[in-house]
Amino acid sequence: MATPLRIGIFVIAYNAVRHLIRTIERIPPEVQAKTAEIFVIDDASKDNTYYAALGYKAERGLTKLNVFRNARNQGYGGNQKVGYRYAIERGLDVVVMLHGDGQYAPEALPLLLEPIERQGADVVFGSRMQEPGRALKGGMPLYKYVGNRILTTVQNQLTGLGISEFHSGYRLYRTSALRAVPFESFSNDWHFDTEILLAAHERGLSIVERPIPTYYGDEICHVNGMPYAANCVAVSARFWWKRRHGQRAYPGPVDVPRIPVEAAHEAPAPTPAVSRA
């Protein structure tokens, strides 16, 4: 019988005090039961996100819940780096990134975990665009929908990834996949999500999409749309250029060719300098 996967749920949080507790409570009981750890990483919020999470943990006696706070704001991508490094060092097999503002439905976790648990997928992400029209019915503003579709089309043409959207923040990774990509060298900004997908893609890792519901409520979006779009196109164009020249866009330490020590020859002795009388 296969050993159960050690699953961690990484709740990424910034100024999410109004939604964080409810988001954690919405994680389905069957998922909570098989989860080794739920860890909140507050990215130096200006509100009481961190203290609300600590109070919730103490009040409910939740031994599986751990709460951390970055001393300085790391940015969206930077906070992911903190969380993924923690997951690797904790010996987890799978890490789920769940946004603390509740925009991505925790109720979808059983569907999202299935490709990893049963099919051996390396990366899974929830797509709001996989089922046509669902995003608009869920309240996605028209300008965001149109921007998402245009940007995803351009990025698919540049990268050959062929996915329904690049811009969902609902992600699940095997930690073995995270160890295979140099994620700590990626941007600390929002286009970290694009970079990690492209790094996984160029290594031939299995990337699976699953449809998720779209929800837009009173949460605050911190993304600056135009710079974000420009950065996503820029890194996708760089990926295209590197691939065209047979190079990896995101090489890491494991990609550096190594000369076997036993094949090395002793370097010739240097020629002594000629002195003048």
Secondary structure, DSSP 8 states (H G I E B T S, - for coil): ------EEEEEEESS-TTTHHHHHHTS-HHHHHHEEEEEEEE-S-SSSHHHHHHHHHHHHT-TTEEEEE-SS--HHHHHHHHHHHHHHHTT-SEEEEEETTS-S-GGGHHHHHHHHHHH--SEEEEESSSSTTHHHHTT--HHHHHHHHHHHHHHHHHH----S-S----EEEEHHHHHHS-GGGS-SSTTHHHHHHHHHHHTT--EEEEE------S------HHHHHHHHHHHHHHHHHHHHTT--SS--GGGS----GGG--------------
